[in-house]
Amino acid sequence: MPALWITHVSVSNEEDYGKYAKLAGPAIAKHGGTFLARGTRYKWIEGNERPRNVVVRFDSIEAAEACYNSPEYQEALSFAKDASERDMVFVEIADA
């Protein structure tokens, strides 16, 4: 069943986060992810606002998880960990 990788981000170090983004995009694409939203306009309604929002479609939750755990994505993530605060979830798409 298809799934979405949804991340809400507050960036504290633009330079290091830029290094993350440069590596993360190709890692996600390599694992079959397709960006649906990436830093685009948004309207926050409830909860803790994070100004950068990313939505990626994968063939399954397992594919999203495999991407996240891949050496390529983990290398990218090493730049984001001290450069941002992130909330992330993988969600199956209902009736897909």
Secondary structure as the mmCIF struct_conf table of DSSP 4:
data_model
#
loop_
_struct_conf.conf_type_id
_struct_conf.id
_struct_conf.beg_label_comp_id
_struct_conf.beg_label_asym_id
_struct_conf.beg_label_seq_id
_struct_conf.end_label_comp_id
_struct_conf.end_label_asym_id
_struct_conf.end_label_seq_id
STRN STRN1 ALA A 3 VAL A 11
BEND BEND1 SER A 12 SER A 12
HELX_RH_AL_P HELX_RH_AL_P1 GLU A 14 LYS A 30
TURN_TY1_P TURN_TY1_P1 HIS A 31 GLY A 32
STRN STRN2 THR A 34 ARG A 38
BEND BEND2 GLY A 39 GLY A 39
BEND BEND3 GLU A 46 ASN A 48
BEND BEND4 PRO A 51 PRO A 51
STRN STRN3 ARG A 52 PHE A 58
BEND BEND5 ASP A 59 ASP A 59
HELX_RH_AL_P HELX_RH_AL_P2 ILE A 61 ASN A 69
BEND BEND6 SER A 70 SER A 70
HELX_RH_AL_P HELX_RH_AL_P3 PRO A 71 ALA A 80
TURN_TY1_P TURN_TY1_P2 LYS A 81 ALA A 83
STRN STRN4 SER A 84 GLU A 92
HELX_LH_PP_P HELX_LH_PP_P1 ILE A 93 ILE A 93
TURN_TY1_P TURN_TY1_P3 ALA A 94 ASP A 95
#
